[in-house]
Amino acid sequence: MGALTPDQPELLTIKVAAEVLGVSEQTLRRWDKAGKFRAKRHPMNGYRLYSRGQVLELRRKIHEAEAAS
């Protein structure tokens, strides 16, 4: 699973977010479309961007769920 360092930006690309979460970019697209984990959109190019804090919080929840099972 990808690691975030303090020098990374506050908004993450779909590629970086997928690496950190250990899921595919397509999974993030499906979650966005379904409203499960919404992305912000870049105003100029429409790219999906994810808040660093939200990605880290979701990663924590995923790890907790895995540990509980």
VOPAGU-2260 file (C-alpha; in pm, 1 decimal, decimal comma):
REM VOPAGU-2260
SITE   aa  ch    i         X         Y         Z
SITE  MET   A    0       0,0       0,0       0,0
SITE  GLY   A    1     125,0     347,9     -79,5
SITE  ALA   A    2     254,6     575,2     191,1
SITE  LEU   A    3     191,4     945,8     226,3
SITE  THR   A    4     471,3    1174,0     330,4
SITE  PRO   A    5     430,6    1517,1     492,0
SITE  ASP   A    6     555,7    1693,4     179,0
SITE  GLN   A    7     273,9    1563,3     -43,1
SITE  PRO   A    8       0,3    1807,6    -144,9
SITE  GLU   A    9    -333,9    1845,2      31,4
SITE  LEU   A   10    -520,7    1724,3    -278,8
SITE  LEU   A   11    -425,9    1387,5    -425,1
SITE  THR   A   12    -476,3    1258,3    -776,6
SITE  ILE   A   13    -686,5     948,6    -831,3
SITE  LYS   A   14    -368,9     749,8    -895,1
SITE  VAL   A   15    -207,3     846,2    -564,6
SITE  ALA   A   16    -532,3     802,8    -369,9
SITE  ALA   A   17    -580,3     453,7    -518,1
SITE  GLU   A   18    -224,2     355,7    -424,2
SITE  VAL   A   19    -266,2     480,3     -67,4
SITE  LEU   A   20    -597,6     296,3     -27,1
SITE  GLY   A   21    -482,0     -21,2    -197,1
SITE  VAL   A   22    -765,4     -16,6    -451,5
SITE  SER   A   23    -780,9      44,1    -824,2
SITE  GLU   A   24    -850,6     377,6    -986,8
SITE  GLN   A   25   -1163,2     219,2   -1134,5
SITE  THR   A   26   -1285,7     136,1    -783,7
SITE  LEU   A   27   -1248,4     501,2    -684,4
SITE  ARG   A   28   -1441,5     605,0    -997,1
SITE  ARG   A   29   -1723,7     365,2    -902,6
SITE  TRP   A   30   -1727,8     489,4    -542,8
SITE  ASP   A   31   -1743,4     848,9    -668,0
SITE  LYS   A   32   -2028,2     771,5    -907,1
SITE  ALA   A   33   -2219,5     586,8    -632,9
SITE  GLY   A   34   -2161,3     869,1    -383,6
SITE  LYS   A   35   -1965,9     644,6    -144,3
SITE  PHE   A   36   -1639,2     839,0    -162,2
SITE  ARG   A   37   -1678,7    1162,2    -354,2
SITE  ALA   A   38   -1396,0    1336,4    -533,9
SITE  LYS   A   39   -1354,9    1706,3    -588,3
SITE  ARG   A   40   -1316,1    1808,7    -950,2
SITE  HIS   A   41   -1039,4    2028,4   -1081,7
SITE  PRO   A   42   -1212,7    2340,1   -1220,8
SITE  MET   A   43   -1008,1    2351,5   -1541,9
SITE  ASN   A   44    -969,3    1989,9   -1648,0
SITE  GLY   A   45   -1232,0    1800,9   -1446,9
SITE  TYR   A   46    -980,0    1554,1   -1298,2
SITE  ARG   A   47   -1082,6    1384,8    -976,5
SITE  LEU   A   48    -893,9    1509,8    -670,4
SITE  TYR   A   49    -913,7    1364,7    -322,0
SITE  SER   A   50    -855,7    1539,2       7,5
SITE  ARG   A   51    -549,9    1398,0     179,8
SITE  GLY   A   52    -732,3    1392,2     514,4
SITE  GLN   A   53   -1030,7    1204,0     371,5
SITE  VAL   A   54    -804,8     947,2     205,4
SITE  LEU   A   55    -616,0     888,0     529,9
SITE  GLU   A   56    -941,7     856,5     725,1
SITE  LEU   A   57   -1079,6     601,9     476,9
SITE  ARG   A   58    -752,1     407,5     489,4
SITE  ARG   A   59    -779,9     396,0     870,1
SITE  LYS   A   60   -1136,8     263,3     845,2
SITE  ILE   A   61   -1033,6      -0,6     590,4
SITE  HIS   A   62    -751,7    -118,0     817,4
SITE  GLU   A   63    -986,1    -133,1    1117,0
SITE  ALA   A   64   -1240,0    -337,3     920,2
SITE  GLU   A   65    -969,1    -576,4     801,7
SITE  ALA   A   66    -837,8    -617,9    1155,2
SITE  ALA   A   67   -1186,7    -689,5    1288,9
SITE  SER   A   68   -1253,4    -966,3    1036,7
